[in-house]
Amino acid sequence: MHIDLSKLNFTFLTKPLLIGGMAMEYYGLRQAGRDIDFVIIAEDYERLAQQYPEYLRDLWGDLGVCVYEFEIWKSICLFDYTHLSYGAVDAGEYLIISLEKLLFLKALGMEVEKYHKDLEMIVKKVRNDQWMQLPEERQAYYLGLNQ
C-alpha cells in the first residue's frame, strides 16, 4: 500500500501515523473510503497549519488540517501521536497504527454505526488471529474432530 504524500509539499519531522479506513484496509478488514487520515506530532501540525491556514478544522478540540484527500490531525479524542503510535508498523514514509490502538480508536467512537461495525470487524480479526495460533490438534479438539 503506497500513499503519495508529495502533493502536500511538506517534510514531516516525524513519520505521520496512518489511522482510519486506510489502516482498516492495511489489516485486510475493509476497503478504505476517499479520505486518508493521519495523526502527526504537535510540531508538524503547527508547521502544516501555517502552510495551509485555510484548511484548518477543530473537531471537539482535535485540531486538523484537511487538504486534498488528507485529514491530518494533531490528536483524536485528544489522544496524541505519542499515545497512538505505540506499537505502530513502519511502512517507510509513514507509520500504520497498531491493530490494538485501532481497536481503541474505534471503541471511542462506537456510538457511530460505521465505527461500531469497524469495531466488530477488528474484534473478529483479533479472535480469529488468536484461534489460528492454537496448534492444529487443539483446534481439532475444540471443534470435536478428534474425540
C-alpha positions as CSV (number, residue, x, y, z in Angstrom):
1,M,0.0,0.0,0.0
2,H,1.5,3.3,-1.1
3,I,0.3,6.7,-0.1
4,D,1.7,9.6,-2.0
5,L,2.3,12.5,0.4
6,S,4.3,14.6,-2.1
7,K,1.4,16.7,-3.1
8,L,1.5,18.3,0.4
9,N,4.9,19.8,-0.4
10,F,5.8,19.3,3.2
11,T,8.5,17.5,5.1
12,F,7.4,15.8,8.3
13,L,9.8,15.9,11.2
14,T,8.4,12.6,12.4
15,K,6.6,10.0,10.2
16,P,2.9,10.6,10.2
17,L,0.7,7.8,11.7
18,L,-1.9,6.3,9.4
19,I,-5.3,5.7,11.1
20,G,-8.9,5.2,9.9
21,G,-10.1,3.5,6.8
22,M,-6.6,3.0,5.2
23,A,-5.4,1.3,8.4
24,M,-8.5,-0.9,8.2
25,E,-7.6,-1.7,4.6
26,Y,-4.0,-2.5,5.6
27,Y,-5.2,-5.1,8.1
28,G,-7.5,-6.6,5.5
29,L,-10.7,-5.6,7.2
30,R,-12.4,-3.4,4.6
31,Q,-11.8,-1.1,1.7
32,A,-10.9,2.5,2.6
33,G,-13.0,5.5,1.7
34,R,-11.8,8.5,-0.2
35,D,-10.0,10.3,2.6
36,I,-6.7,9.4,4.2
37,D,-6.4,10.0,7.9
38,F,-3.1,10.7,9.8
39,V,-2.1,11.8,13.2
40,I,1.1,13.9,13.5
41,I,3.3,15.3,16.2
42,A,2.4,18.8,17.5
43,E,5.4,20.5,15.8
44,D,4.4,19.1,12.4
45,Y,0.9,20.2,13.0
46,E,1.9,23.8,13.8
47,R,4.1,23.9,10.6
48,L,1.4,22.3,8.4
49,A,-1.2,24.6,9.8
50,Q,0.9,27.6,8.9
51,Q,1.3,26.3,5.3
52,Y,-2.4,25.6,4.9
53,P,-4.3,28.1,7.1
54,E,-7.4,27.9,5.0
55,Y,-7.8,24.2,5.6
56,L,-7.9,24.1,9.4
57,R,-10.5,22.2,11.4
58,D,-11.4,21.9,15.0
59,L,-13.4,18.9,15.9
60,W,-14.2,19.0,19.7
61,G,-10.7,20.1,20.4
62,D,-9.0,17.9,17.9
63,L,-7.1,20.2,15.5
64,G,-6.6,19.1,12.0
65,V,-5.5,20.2,8.5
66,C,-7.9,18.8,5.8
67,V,-6.3,19.4,2.4
68,Y,-6.7,17.3,-0.8
69,E,-7.7,13.8,0.3
70,F,-5.8,14.1,3.6
71,E,-7.2,14.6,7.1
72,I,-4.2,15.2,9.2
73,W,-4.8,15.5,12.9
74,K,-2.9,16.6,16.0
75,S,-5.0,14.3,18.1
76,I,-8.0,12.0,18.0
77,C,-10.3,12.3,21.0
78,L,-7.4,14.4,22.5
79,F,-5.1,11.3,22.3
80,D,-1.9,12.5,20.7
81,Y,0.7,10.9,18.4
82,T,2.8,9.6,21.3
83,H,-0.1,7.7,22.7
84,L,-1.5,6.4,19.4
85,S,1.8,5.5,17.7
86,Y,2.9,2.9,20.3
87,G,3.4,-0.4,18.5
88,A,2.9,1.1,15.1
89,V,4.0,-0.7,11.9
90,D,6.8,1.1,9.9
91,A,5.6,1.5,6.3
92,G,8.6,3.6,5.1
93,E,7.3,7.1,4.7
94,Y,4.7,6.8,7.4
95,L,3.6,4.5,10.3
96,I,0.5,2.4,10.4
97,I,-1.4,2.4,13.7
98,S,-1.2,-0.9,15.6
99,L,-4.3,-3.1,15.4
100,E,-4.7,-2.7,19.2
101,K,-4.7,1.1,19.0
102,L,-7.0,1.0,16.0
103,L,-9.4,-1.1,18.1
104,F,-9.1,1.5,20.9
105,L,-10.0,4.4,18.5
106,K,-13.0,2.5,17.1
107,A,-14.2,1.8,20.6
108,L,-14.0,5.5,21.4
109,G,-16.3,6.2,18.5
110,M,-18.5,3.2,18.8
111,E,-21.8,5.2,19.1
112,V,-21.3,6.0,15.4
113,E,-22.7,3.0,13.4
114,K,-19.7,2.9,11.0
115,Y,-17.2,2.8,13.8
116,H,-19.2,0.2,15.7
117,K,-19.1,-2.1,12.6
118,D,-15.4,-1.4,12.3
119,L,-15.0,-2.3,16.0
120,E,-16.8,-5.6,15.4
121,M,-14.6,-6.4,12.4
122,I,-11.4,-5.8,14.4
123,V,-12.6,-7.9,17.3
124,K,-13.4,-10.7,14.9
125,K,-9.9,-10.5,13.4
126,V,-8.3,-10.5,16.8
127,R,-10.2,-13.5,17.9
128,N,-9.5,-15.3,14.6
129,D,-5.8,-14.5,14.8
130,Q,-5.7,-15.8,18.3
131,W,-7.5,-19.0,17.3
132,M,-5.1,-19.6,14.4
133,Q,-2.2,-19.6,16.9
134,L,-3.5,-22.7,18.5
135,P,-1.8,-25.9,17.4
136,E,-4.0,-27.8,14.8
137,E,-4.6,-30.7,17.3
138,R,-6.1,-28.2,19.8
139,Q,-8.2,-26.6,17.2
140,A,-9.5,-30.1,16.1
141,Y,-10.2,-30.9,19.8
142,Y,-12.3,-27.8,20.3
143,L,-14.1,-28.4,17.0
144,G,-14.8,-32.0,18.2
145,L,-12.9,-33.6,15.3
146,N,-10.7,-35.9,17.3
147,Q,-12.9,-37.3,20.0
